[in-house]
Amino acid sequence: MSHSKERHEKICLNCNTALHGRYCHNCGQENVEPKETVWGLITHFFYDITHYDGKFFSTTRYLITRPGFLPKEYIEGRRARYLHPIRMYVFSSAVFFIIFYSIFSFNMLDRQRQKKEVEDAEVTKNSLDSAKLQALSHAKDENDSAVIENAFGIAVQPYLSTLQADTAGTTDEWKEKMKRKEQKRAERAKKRKARYEFNIVNPDQKYSSVAQYDSAQKALPAKERDSWLERKAKHREIEVQTRYNGNRDAMLKDLLQKFTHLFPYMLFVSLPLYAFYLKLLYIRRKQFLYVTHGIFLIYLYIFTFIDLLIYFGIMKVRESLNWDWLGWLEAAVLLYGVWYAYKAMRKFYGQGRGKTLLKFFILNTFAFLSLLFLFTAFFLFAVFKF
């Protein structure tokens, strides 16, 4: 209700309906004087702000401290005192993903990778120095010392076990041993890279354009041509190769950015799916309609956004101040989220501990499998659309 002066005329200015109170029963407009003062506009503005904030913070307080309370209030019709769940979901999800994308930017990931490389190089250098001193302590004469100095000079990354071995061999034998070690290490690294590398950007691309590939396919016998799915994949591979010119790092960065920006859509798809699982789990409880399960999940999603934001905040403080003990608090926040989901189910559906725990386990099992499927589907979508 505004603080403007009520009109004496009992006719609605909006729809000309006869009035029997301050508000029109036909269109809902308040019957106040149309002329407003500057002070009236200012007070109206601050009233609306505080009224919204009051609802938001009181709803958030109940949401965090009383699992299952708000969805139960909603289905029982007590709604006016709380912020609407859809409105709150839109607001909380927007805030969550804005903060999420600012924290987990891929520029930051690049900096973290560079920082880790520097730290690894420092650790390797310290290990080499320590191993070198240890090896020199076992030297019997100046010739042995020269062998060790030479070996550490040519070795890219020797192993400590090798450095602690008997150093009584000749210079050529030591060099050969270190060379074999390095070759084995390089071969293992190459195999690991080949196993995990993403092949959509292929430096050895045979075709420079889609038209060239299609022409080569038409020249083949029908039985030897690629399938429809293989052709689509090949077209995409050629397009990406042309765009990035073999720059795998830039391609992966853009792909991951596209994929992470699909997370809001993934959550939107998962909600009705999880509501269907709840419908099956509580199929004998006829009072819980499909939409009812959706309302329960909306409130659960909102709490999850808040819980994760608290977790991210603690994580950033821990990383900034190097307070490792805050890791326990991070774990407590995540564990509270798990306990909250179970407690909300028990409160909302009104069943005992045993049944609720069983259904909670089944729901999370199906949710996890569904999430794997959705991640795969949305990642493939990102591959073909980024």
VMD Tcl script that draws the C-alpha trace (Angstrom):
set ca {
  {0.00 0.00 0.00}
  {1.30 3.47 -0.89}
  {1.22 6.50 1.41}
  {-0.58 8.73 -1.12}
  {-3.87 10.42 -0.27}
  {-6.99 8.38 -1.06}
  {-9.49 9.89 -3.52}
  {-12.94 10.84 -2.29}
  {-14.51 9.66 -5.55}
  {-15.29 5.95 -5.42}
  {-14.74 5.30 -9.14}
  {-11.60 3.52 -10.39}
  {-9.54 5.77 -12.66}
  {-8.23 2.74 -14.54}
  {-11.41 0.78 -15.39}
  {-14.31 3.01 -14.11}
  {-15.55 0.32 -11.72}
  {-17.48 1.40 -8.62}
  {-15.27 1.02 -5.56}
  {-16.04 -0.26 -2.07}
  {-12.60 0.28 -0.56}
  {-9.11 1.58 -1.24}
  {-8.43 -0.95 -4.02}
  {-10.41 -1.81 -7.13}
  {-11.79 -5.34 -6.94}
  {-11.74 -5.56 -10.75}
  {-8.22 -4.46 -11.74}
  {-6.47 -4.05 -8.37}
  {-5.42 -0.42 -8.81}
  {-5.20 1.69 -5.64}
  {-7.66 4.59 -5.51}
  {-5.27 7.45 -4.72}
  {-4.78 10.97 -6.03}
  {-2.98 10.84 -9.43}
  {-0.86 13.89 -8.59}
  {2.26 13.03 -6.62}
  {4.77 15.24 -4.86}
  {8.53 14.79 -5.00}
  {8.47 13.63 -1.40}
  {5.74 11.15 -2.27}
  {7.89 9.63 -5.04}
  {10.92 9.39 -2.71}
  {8.98 7.73 0.11}
  {7.29 5.37 -2.34}
  {10.69 4.35 -3.74}
  {12.22 3.62 -0.33}
  {9.10 1.81 0.82}
  {9.25 -0.54 -2.16}
  {12.98 -1.18 -1.64}
  {12.66 -1.98 2.06}
  {9.51 -4.01 1.48}
  {11.31 -6.20 -1.09}
  {14.44 -6.49 1.04}
  {12.39 -7.42 4.07}
  {10.69 -10.24 2.21}
  {13.93 -11.42 0.63}
  {15.96 -11.57 3.83}
  {13.21 -13.11 5.93}
  {12.60 -15.75 3.24}
  {16.34 -16.44 3.01}
  {16.58 -16.82 6.78}
  {13.79 -19.40 6.84}
  {15.27 -21.14 3.80}
  {18.70 -21.61 5.39}
  {17.68 -22.45 8.94}
  {14.48 -24.48 8.45}
  {14.84 -27.21 5.77}
  {11.57 -28.03 4.01}
  {9.64 -25.27 5.78}
  {9.11 -22.87 2.85}
  {7.86 -25.44 0.28}
  {5.46 -26.77 2.92}
  {4.20 -23.26 3.60}
  {3.76 -22.69 -0.13}
  {1.63 -25.77 -0.84}
  {-0.49 -25.04 2.23}
  {-1.31 -21.60 0.82}
  {0.69 -19.38 3.20}
  {2.55 -17.36 0.58}
  {2.04 -13.61 1.01}
  {4.68 -13.18 3.71}
  {7.44 -14.84 1.62}
  {9.12 -14.01 -1.66}
  {7.73 -16.07 -4.53}
  {9.99 -19.11 -5.26}
  {10.24 -18.43 -9.01}
  {11.24 -14.82 -8.43}
  {13.74 -15.86 -5.80}
  {15.15 -18.61 -8.05}
  {15.74 -16.18 -10.92}
  {17.44 -13.66 -8.63}
  {19.59 -16.17 -6.72}
  {20.66 -18.07 -9.85}
  {21.63 -14.82 -11.59}
  {23.76 -13.74 -8.61}
  {25.28 -17.21 -8.29}
  {26.39 -17.51 -11.91}
  {27.70 -13.94 -12.04}
  {29.95 -14.71 -9.07}
  {30.76 -18.20 -10.36}
  {31.96 -16.93 -13.74}
  {33.99 -14.15 -12.12}
  {35.73 -16.59 -9.74}
  {36.34 -19.38 -12.23}
  {37.43 -17.35 -15.24}
  {39.74 -19.11 -17.65}
  {42.25 -16.27 -17.45}
  {42.55 -17.13 -13.80}
  {43.04 -20.79 -14.72}
  {45.84 -19.77 -17.06}
  {47.50 -17.80 -14.27}
  {47.14 -20.71 -11.89}
  {48.72 -23.04 -14.43}
  {51.63 -20.64 -14.95}
  {52.05 -20.27 -11.20}
  {52.08 -24.05 -10.79}
  {54.69 -24.42 -13.54}
  {56.92 -21.90 -11.75}
  {56.43 -23.69 -8.42}
  {57.16 -27.07 -10.01}
  {60.31 -25.67 -11.61}
  {61.45 -24.35 -8.24}
  {60.78 -27.71 -6.56}
  {62.68 -29.52 -9.32}
  {65.61 -27.13 -8.96}
  {65.74 -27.65 -5.20}
  {65.53 -31.42 -5.62}
  {68.35 -31.37 -8.15}
  {70.53 -29.29 -5.85}
  {69.86 -31.60 -2.92}
  {70.45 -34.74 -4.98}
  {73.61 -33.28 -6.44}
  {75.07 -32.56 -3.00}
  {74.14 -36.04 -1.85}
  {75.79 -37.62 -4.89}
  {78.95 -35.53 -4.45}
  {79.19 -36.67 -0.86}
  {79.68 -40.25 -2.17}
  {82.38 -39.27 -4.65}
  {85.68 -41.08 -4.05}
  {87.93 -38.75 -5.97}
  {87.99 -35.73 -8.29}
  {87.19 -37.92 -11.31}
  {83.95 -39.08 -9.68}
  {83.05 -35.49 -8.82}
  {83.61 -34.44 -12.44}
  {81.38 -37.28 -13.64}
  {78.58 -36.17 -11.30}
  {78.89 -32.51 -12.29}
  {78.77 -33.43 -15.96}
  {75.80 -35.75 -15.50}
  {73.74 -33.10 -13.72}
  {74.60 -30.65 -16.44}
  {73.19 -32.78 -19.26}
  {70.27 -34.42 -17.42}
  {66.92 -32.66 -17.92}
  {65.23 -34.34 -15.01}
  {67.24 -37.18 -13.45}
  {65.72 -39.42 -10.81}
  {66.86 -39.43 -7.21}
  {67.26 -43.18 -7.23}
  {69.74 -42.87 -10.07}
  {71.63 -40.14 -8.25}
  {71.94 -42.27 -5.13}
  {73.33 -45.22 -7.07}
  {77.00 -46.13 -7.27}
  {78.88 -43.44 -9.21}
  {81.95 -45.54 -9.92}
  {81.16 -45.97 -13.66}
  {82.84 -44.14 -16.49}
  {81.60 -40.88 -17.95}
  {80.25 -42.57 -21.08}
  {78.35 -45.17 -19.05}
  {76.79 -42.48 -16.88}
  {75.76 -40.41 -19.90}
  {74.23 -43.44 -21.59}
  {72.29 -44.36 -18.47}
  {70.90 -40.84 -18.11}
  {70.03 -40.70 -21.82}
  {68.01 -43.92 -21.56}
  {66.21 -42.58 -18.51}
  {65.33 -39.39 -20.32}
  {64.10 -41.25 -23.40}
  {61.82 -43.45 -21.29}
  {60.45 -40.40 -19.49}
  {59.75 -38.65 -22.82}
  {58.02 -41.75 -24.21}
  {55.78 -42.01 -21.16}
  {54.88 -38.33 -21.40}
  {54.07 -38.73 -25.10}
  {51.78 -41.70 -24.38}
  {49.95 -39.78 -21.65}
  {49.46 -36.82 -23.99}
  {48.17 -39.06 -26.79}
  {45.76 -40.76 -24.38}
  {44.13 -37.56 -23.12}
  {44.48 -35.10 -25.96}
  {41.37 -33.63 -27.60}
  {41.41 -34.44 -31.31}
  {38.94 -31.91 -32.66}
  {41.91 -29.70 -33.59}
  {44.17 -31.89 -35.68}
  {47.52 -30.39 -36.76}
  {47.80 -33.08 -39.44}
  {44.46 -32.20 -41.05}
  {44.24 -33.72 -44.54}
  {41.49 -31.43 -45.80}
  {41.66 -27.65 -45.82}
  {37.93 -27.16 -46.42}
  {34.61 -28.93 -46.08}
  {34.15 -28.84 -49.86}
  {37.46 -30.66 -50.34}
  {36.44 -33.35 -47.85}
  {32.98 -33.78 -49.45}
  {34.57 -34.04 -52.88}
  {36.95 -36.75 -51.62}
  {34.02 -38.64 -50.08}
  {32.04 -38.56 -53.35}
  {35.02 -40.04 -55.16}
  {34.97 -43.10 -52.88}
  {32.74 -46.13 -53.39}
  {29.48 -45.92 -51.40}
  {30.56 -48.63 -48.93}
  {33.82 -46.86 -48.09}
  {32.30 -43.44 -47.36}
  {32.00 -42.11 -43.82}
  {28.69 -42.42 -42.03}
  {26.41 -39.43 -41.44}
  {27.73 -38.95 -37.90}
  {31.35 -39.25 -39.04}
  {30.75 -36.66 -41.76}
  {29.24 -34.23 -39.27}
  {32.20 -34.72 -36.92}
  {34.65 -34.28 -39.78}
  {32.93 -31.10 -40.95}
  {33.17 -29.69 -37.45}
  {36.83 -30.73 -37.16}
  {37.70 -28.93 -40.41}
  {35.77 -25.80 -39.38}
  {37.54 -25.63 -36.01}
  {40.93 -26.31 -37.62}
  {40.34 -23.44 -40.04}
  {39.21 -21.07 -37.29}
  {41.99 -21.77 -34.78}
  {44.73 -22.79 -37.20}
  {45.81 -25.65 -34.93}
  {45.93 -23.56 -31.73}
  {44.68 -26.22 -29.31}
  {44.93 -24.07 -26.17}
  {42.76 -21.30 -27.61}
  {40.23 -23.85 -28.86}
  {39.95 -25.59 -25.48}
  {39.59 -22.27 -23.68}
  {36.70 -21.17 -25.92}
  {35.10 -24.61 -25.72}
  {35.19 -24.68 -21.92}
  {33.80 -21.15 -21.75}
  {30.90 -22.17 -23.98}
  {30.32 -25.33 -21.95}
  {30.30 -23.60 -18.55}
  {27.87 -20.97 -19.84}
  {25.44 -23.80 -20.55}
  {25.26 -24.70 -16.84}
  {22.13 -22.56 -16.19}
  {20.32 -24.39 -19.00}
  {21.52 -27.71 -17.62}
  {20.00 -26.90 -14.24}
  {16.78 -25.80 -15.93}
  {16.56 -29.17 -17.71}
  {17.50 -31.16 -14.62}
  {14.74 -29.70 -12.43}
  {11.73 -31.31 -14.18}
  {13.71 -34.52 -14.53}
  {14.43 -34.70 -10.79}
  {10.79 -33.80 -10.10}
  {9.82 -36.87 -12.13}
  {12.10 -39.03 -9.96}
  {10.43 -37.64 -6.83}
  {7.04 -38.35 -8.35}
  {8.02 -41.99 -8.78}
  {9.50 -42.23 -5.28}
  {6.33 -40.81 -3.70}
  {3.85 -42.22 -6.19}
  {1.60 -43.53 -3.42}
  {1.36 -40.08 -1.82}
  {-1.46 -38.73 -3.97}
  {-1.46 -35.30 -2.30}
  {1.93 -34.54 -3.85}
  {1.39 -33.53 -7.45}
  {4.16 -33.27 -10.02}
  {4.20 -29.46 -9.65}
  {4.49 -29.89 -5.89}
  {7.75 -31.79 -6.32}
  {8.95 -29.01 -8.63}
  {8.28 -26.37 -5.95}
  {10.24 -28.44 -3.43}
  {13.20 -28.67 -5.84}
  {13.12 -24.95 -6.65}
  {13.61 -24.12 -2.98}
  {16.32 -26.79 -2.75}
  {18.11 -25.29 -5.77}
  {17.94 -21.81 -4.22}
  {19.48 -23.12 -1.01}
  {22.20 -24.87 -3.03}
  {23.09 -21.56 -4.72}
  {23.40 -19.87 -1.33}
  {25.38 -22.76 0.16}
  {27.85 -22.79 -2.72}
  {28.27 -19.01 -2.59}
  {29.21 -19.31 1.08}
  {31.62 -22.12 0.17}
  {33.24 -20.04 -2.59}
  {33.59 -17.07 -0.23}
  {35.37 -19.16 2.40}
  {37.57 -20.70 -0.31}
  {38.69 -17.28 -1.58}
  {39.49 -16.11 1.97}
  {41.52 -19.29 2.58}
  {43.48 -18.83 -0.66}
  {44.07 -15.11 -0.09}
  {45.21 -15.39 3.53}
  {46.71 -18.90 3.36}
  {44.53 -20.03 6.26}
  {44.52 -23.77 5.67}
  {42.32 -24.37 8.71}
  {39.41 -22.85 6.77}
  {39.37 -26.06 4.73}
  {37.50 -27.66 7.64}
  {34.88 -24.93 7.43}
  {34.53 -25.49 3.67}
  {33.92 -29.19 4.30}
  {31.36 -28.32 6.99}
  {29.46 -26.07 4.56}
  {29.29 -28.84 1.94}
  {28.26 -31.46 4.52}
  {25.54 -29.12 5.79}
  {24.21 -28.96 2.23}
  {23.91 -32.76 2.11}
  {22.27 -32.91 5.54}
  {19.95 -30.05 4.55}
  {18.67 -31.91 1.47}
  {17.88 -35.02 3.54}
  {16.22 -32.99 6.30}
  {14.16 -31.02 3.77}
  {12.86 -34.27 2.24}
  {11.92 -35.63 5.63}
  {10.19 -32.41 6.71}
  {8.34 -31.82 3.45}
  {7.16 -35.37 2.75}
  {6.63 -36.31 6.39}
  {8.13 -39.81 6.39}
  {10.44 -41.52 8.90}
  {14.23 -41.62 8.90}
  {14.55 -45.05 7.30}
  {12.25 -44.40 4.32}
  {13.63 -40.91 3.81}
  {17.25 -42.10 3.85}
  {16.48 -44.86 1.35}
  {14.65 -42.50 -1.00}
  {17.34 -39.86 -0.53}
  {19.98 -42.38 -1.61}
  {17.91 -43.53 -4.62}
  {17.18 -39.95 -5.67}
  {20.85 -38.93 -5.51}
  {21.93 -42.06 -7.41}
  {19.54 -41.29 -10.27}
  {20.44 -37.59 -10.08}
  {24.15 -38.40 -10.38}
  {23.60 -40.67 -13.40}
  {21.36 -38.06 -15.00}
  {23.95 -35.38 -14.36}
  {26.61 -37.45 -16.13}
  {24.28 -37.83 -19.11}
  {23.45 -34.10 -19.14}
  {27.12 -33.14 -18.88}
  {27.92 -35.37 -21.84}
  {24.98 -34.12 -23.91}
  {25.66 -30.44 -23.21}
  {29.38 -30.88 -23.80}
  {28.69 -32.41 -27.22}
  {26.30 -29.55 -27.91}
  {29.05 -27.09 -26.96}
  {31.51 -28.88 -29.27}
  {29.19 -28.42 -32.24}
  {28.07 -24.90 -31.36}
  {31.06 -23.00 -29.94}
}
mol new
graphics top color blue
foreach p $ca { graphics top sphere $p radius 0.5 }
foreach p [lrange $ca 0 end-1] q [lrange $ca 1 end] { graphics top cylinder $p $q radius 0.2 }
display resetview
